[in-house]
Amino acid sequence: MFEFELPDVGEGVAEGEIVAWHAAPGDDVEEDQLLAEVETDKAVVDLPSPVAGTVRERHAEAGDIVPVGNVVITIDHEDENEDKGEGTDDGRADGTATEERVFAPPNVRRLARELGVDLVAVDGSGHGGRATEGDVRAAAETGSEASDRETDGTGAEASDRGIDGTGAEASDRGTDGTGAEASSGREPERTVGDADSGDGEGTPRMRAADRDRTLAAPATRGIAREEGVDIDEVPTERTRNGEAFVEPEDVRAYAEAREAAEAGGVAGTADGAETGRGQAVTREPYRGIRRTIGQQMEESAFTVPHACHHDTAVVGDLVTARAELKPRAEKRGVGLTYVPFVLKAVVAGLEEYPVLNSELDKSAEEILYKSDYNLGLAVATEAGLIVPVIESVDEKGLLELAAEVDSLAERARDRELEPEETRGGTFTVTNFGAVGGEYATPIINYPETAILGLGAIEPRPVVEESETTASSRSASNGAASTGQVVARHTLPLSLSIDHRVIDGAEAAGFVNTVIEYLENPTLLLLE
């Protein structure tokens, strides 16, 4: 029997949503045959079968959120000796190695086994809730201190428990069905929700648990932190090794009930549920790309002091150049937009003002100047913004960039990007002008230090001075003189910078360089 765990499909990905299954119990599958499609906060990825055999059981349904490391499907196959589920060299039986289902690298898992620490009980402090060696050692020290105490405060002898505190005898403790200790005689102190509230129909009363210890996967603990919930208060009927075990849906349900109770209303869960004022609302899960965007924007907005600089390029010559090159590009099967021109102009600006191609390392108190010019391009999709990265823009020509931009944008909209294609960016360009608009205040794609927003290229009124008018103004020591208002194609530019690293003068200088190259597209031949 082979237990297939949800793999780590990308750096920082802690969980995934099962989009669709392509294999059902009883189906025969071949090695590398598609089992399921999983949506992460970065992309939709295929899960191929690592072995050939017969599907015994699926452990999640379409729409379920599964933490990385959790078993998603069990497959019967002939080579039983290689299965993780039948046991290991140290004689552990199937199903006892719960630490193998926690989001942690191999060295951390090994250390946890050596110290006798149950990783399920470790609150990971690493990226995405990943358990670190420091977390394991801290848990081991806590467990050691607990074993030195004569009792654990509930009448259960500490000596009867394992190092990680999960092996208490049921006869010494008892359970109340939620994993909380019944022998303590403590009643829950708080009630979330009210059976008599709201529209008269009421909701089931959700009592806050009163535990000193709770088992949960790192991803679940991360959700609890996001929701501002104490995981020891979350009610659950699940147990593992005699301890209360909380899953993500328990946390979310408790958080919703608590919010409804605090608002004096009833937490509705169905589409079209009636609010306290009789207004119909529709609920949509806040997950995947939308949640990731929200988290990144929140981190950037509350970490980076943003400053914005706006200017406008008169791009009549650029419009003409593109019109001349577009048919030639089409003959080569490439659609030529303005974006490749802008990317090359941005590189020229970054070469002159490298501080905009940097990152602030707060822990080391250093500014990291990047030698690569890997530009992210924000792409609007049905699921939200995705930022694929075009690497080494300085080394590519216009047509090569145009083809890559087109390919990345199409695959981003189809959710077919590989995780590595969204990493490693040093500067981001966002083209909100594609849907209309002139200026904006874009939020920096943290930890980058700058982002450039593009408005729509359209004819706009521009004041032009003839040589005679310019000479006249010079002779009058700069006094205002009459110019001519004409319609010219212009490109509004909006630059946001991290003001901890970049000064306003540098921002203005960068934009001036970009404008110089866009207004004189022949200069792009030098890049």
Secondary structure, DSSP 8 states (H G I E B T S, - for coil): -EEEE----STT--EEEEEEES--TT-EE-TT-EEEEEE-SS-EEEEE-SS-EEEEEESS-TT-EEETTSEEEEEE-S-GGG-STT--TT---TT--GGGGSS--HHHHHHHHHHT--GGG----SGGG---HHHHHHHHHHHHHHHHSSB-SSS-BGGGS-TTS----HHHH-B-SSSSBSTT----S-EES-TT-TTTT----EE----S--EE-HHHHHHHHHHT--GGG-----EETTEEEE-HHHHHHHHHHHHHHHTTS----STTEE-TTS-EE------HHHHHHHHHHHHHHHHS-EEEEEEEEE-HHHHHHHHHHHHHHHHTT----SHHHHHHHHHHHHHH-GGGGEEEETTTTEEEE-SS--EEEEEEETTEEE--EE--GGGS-HHHHHHHHHHHHHHHHTT---GGGGS--SEEEE-GGGGS-S-------TTBSEEEEE---EEEEEEE--HHHHHHHHHTTT-----EEEEEEEEEEEEEEETTT--HHHHHHHHHHHHHHHHSGGGGGG-
